[in-house]
């Protein structure tokens, strides 16, 4: 069974929605992000599938393939990884290595997780999809890059009223920029 990991950039107050400018995908206000990028690449090596909701997919597709000056390696990774977009309206993803999952998202992800021989499946952004997969109990790991910012608003990874009974800390790590990585698994 493959691991489904939710990897999110998140504020100290728990927001994953970028309502303000607390997150920059190619850097963070001139801070040394090399160790964060190194960790991101380490996680990418363990993954061969990226799972996205339609809106996040369209945001990624409209940004990353156009980066000709990307020195982070993120564009190269996104071009080669298998991308699965959950959508009932998108017919042509328009980005290489992309597959549209049109059925019930929970069942589609169950099917992907059951595939033999694959590496991690990573979901990022895609708040509504993340909520559905959390509620269905399909998430094996949470990888939270916590940014030293308080946004005061925005949608959260765990919506009001939703409980995950207990999480087990797998790793806690601080980076030079003040960002921390908190990795958890359901207990």
C-alpha positions as CSV (number, residue, x, y, z in Angstrom):
1,X,0.0,0.0,0.0
2,X,1.4,3.4,-1.0
3,X,1.7,6.3,1.5
4,X,-0.6,9.3,1.0
5,X,1.2,12.3,2.5
6,X,-0.3,15.7,2.8
7,X,2.4,18.3,2.5
8,X,1.3,21.8,3.3
9,X,2.9,25.2,3.8
10,X,1.1,26.5,6.8
11,X,1.1,29.6,9.1
12,X,1.7,29.4,12.8
13,X,-2.1,30.0,13.3
14,X,-2.9,27.1,11.0
15,X,-3.9,28.7,7.8
16,X,-3.0,26.9,4.5
17,X,-4.9,29.3,2.3
18,X,-2.7,32.1,1.0
19,X,-4.8,35.2,1.6
20,X,-1.8,37.4,2.3
21,X,1.8,37.2,1.0
22,X,3.3,34.9,3.7
23,X,4.4,32.3,1.2
24,X,6.6,32.7,-1.9
25,X,7.1,29.5,-3.9
26,X,10.6,30.5,-5.0
27,X,11.9,32.1,-1.8
28,X,11.0,33.8,1.3
29,X,11.9,37.5,1.6
30,X,15.5,37.0,0.9
31,X,15.9,34.4,3.6
32,X,18.3,31.4,3.1
33,X,15.9,28.7,2.0
34,X,18.6,26.2,0.8
35,X,17.9,23.8,3.7
36,X,14.1,23.9,3.1
37,X,14.7,23.3,-0.6
38,X,17.0,20.4,0.2
39,X,14.3,18.8,2.4
40,X,11.7,19.4,-0.3
41,X,14.0,17.5,-2.8
42,X,14.5,14.7,-0.3
43,X,10.8,14.3,0.0
44,X,10.4,14.5,-3.8
45,X,12.8,11.5,-4.2
46,X,10.4,9.4,-2.1
47,X,7.4,10.4,-4.2
48,X,6.3,9.5,-7.8
49,X,2.8,11.0,-7.7
50,X,1.4,14.4,-7.0
51,X,-2.3,14.7,-6.2
52,X,-4.1,18.0,-6.8
53,X,-7.6,19.4,-6.9
54,X,-8.6,21.2,-10.1
55,X,-8.0,24.8,-8.8
56,X,-4.6,24.0,-7.3
57,X,-3.6,22.1,-10.5
58,X,-4.6,25.1,-12.7
59,X,-2.6,27.4,-10.4
60,X,0.4,25.1,-10.7
61,X,0.0,24.7,-14.4
62,X,-0.3,28.4,-14.9
63,X,2.9,29.1,-12.9
64,X,5.5,26.4,-12.9
65,X,5.8,25.3,-16.6
66,X,6.4,29.0,-17.5
67,X,9.4,29.3,-15.2
68,X,12.4,29.3,-17.5
69,X,14.6,30.9,-14.8
70,X,13.8,28.4,-12.0
71,X,16.9,27.5,-10.1
72,X,15.1,25.6,-7.4
73,X,14.5,22.4,-9.4
74,X,10.8,22.5,-8.6
75,X,9.8,23.0,-12.3
76,X,11.9,20.0,-13.4
77,X,10.3,17.9,-10.7
78,X,6.8,18.9,-11.6
79,X,7.4,18.3,-15.2
80,X,8.4,14.7,-14.6
81,X,6.2,13.6,-11.7
82,X,2.9,11.8,-12.4
83,X,0.2,14.4,-11.7
84,X,-3.3,13.3,-10.8
85,X,-6.0,16.1,-10.8
86,X,-9.4,15.5,-9.3
87,X,-12.0,17.2,-11.4
88,X,-15.4,16.6,-12.8
89,X,-15.0,19.4,-15.3
90,X,-11.5,19.3,-16.6
91,X,-11.1,17.1,-19.7
92,X,-7.6,18.0,-21.1
93,X,-5.1,18.7,-18.4
94,X,-2.7,20.4,-20.8
95,X,0.4,19.4,-18.8
96,X,2.5,16.4,-19.5
97,X,2.3,13.4,-17.2
98,X,-1.1,14.6,-16.0
99,X,-4.2,12.4,-15.5
100,X,-7.7,13.6,-14.7
101,X,-9.5,11.6,-12.0
102,X,-13.2,12.0,-12.8
103,X,-14.8,9.6,-10.3
104,X,-15.4,9.9,-6.6
105,X,-12.2,11.4,-5.2
106,X,-12.1,9.1,-2.2
107,X,-12.4,6.0,-4.3
108,X,-9.9,7.2,-6.9
109,X,-7.3,7.9,-4.1
110,X,-8.0,4.5,-2.6
111,X,-7.3,2.9,-6.0
112,X,-4.0,4.9,-6.3
113,X,-2.9,3.9,-2.8
114,X,-3.6,0.2,-3.5
115,X,-1.3,0.2,-6.6
116,X,1.8,-2.0,-6.1
117,X,5.3,-0.8,-6.4
118,X,4.7,3.0,-6.3
119,X,6.3,5.5,-4.1
120,X,4.6,8.2,-1.9
121,X,1.5,10.0,-3.2
122,X,1.7,13.7,-2.2
123,X,-1.2,16.1,-1.9
124,X,-0.4,19.8,-1.6
125,X,-2.7,22.8,-1.6
126,X,-6.1,21.5,-2.7
127,X,-7.9,22.3,0.5
128,X,-11.3,20.8,-0.2
129,X,-9.7,17.6,-1.5
130,X,-7.4,17.4,1.6
131,X,-10.5,17.8,3.9
132,X,-12.3,14.9,2.0
133,X,-9.3,12.6,2.3
134,X,-8.7,13.4,6.0
135,X,-12.4,12.8,6.7
136,X,-12.2,9.4,4.9
137,X,-9.2,8.4,7.0
138,X,-6.9,8.0,3.9
139,X,-4.0,10.2,5.1
140,X,-0.9,8.3,6.2
141,X,1.3,11.3,7.0
142,X,1.1,15.1,7.4
143,X,4.2,17.1,6.4
144,X,3.7,20.6,7.6
145,X,6.2,23.4,6.7
146,X,5.2,25.9,9.3
147,X,6.0,29.5,8.3
148,X,6.7,32.1,11.1
149,X,3.7,34.2,10.2
150,X,0.2,34.7,11.5
151,X,-2.4,35.4,8.8
152,X,-5.4,35.7,11.1
153,X,-7.7,34.3,8.5
154,X,-8.0,31.7,5.7
155,X,-9.0,28.1,5.4
156,X,-7.2,25.6,7.6
157,X,-5.9,22.1,7.1
158,X,-8.3,20.8,9.7
159,X,-11.7,22.5,9.4
160,X,-13.7,23.6,12.4
161,X,-15.4,20.6,14.1
162,X,-13.1,18.0,12.5
163,X,-11.0,15.9,14.8
164,X,-8.1,13.5,14.2
165,X,-8.0,11.5,17.4
166,X,-4.3,11.4,17.9
167,X,-1.2,12.1,15.9
168,X,2.3,10.7,16.4
169,X,5.2,13.1,15.9
170,X,7.6,11.6,13.3
171,X,10.0,14.5,13.0
172,X,10.4,18.1,14.1
173,X,13.1,20.2,12.4
174,X,14.0,23.9,12.3
175,X,15.4,25.6,9.2
176,X,17.6,28.7,9.0
177,X,14.7,30.8,7.7
178,X,12.6,30.2,10.8
179,X,10.4,27.7,9.0
180,X,9.9,24.4,10.8
181,X,8.9,21.0,9.5
182,X,6.5,19.0,11.6
183,X,5.8,15.5,10.4
184,X,3.0,13.5,11.9
185,X,1.2,10.2,11.3
186,X,-2.1,9.0,12.7
187,X,-1.4,7.2,16.0
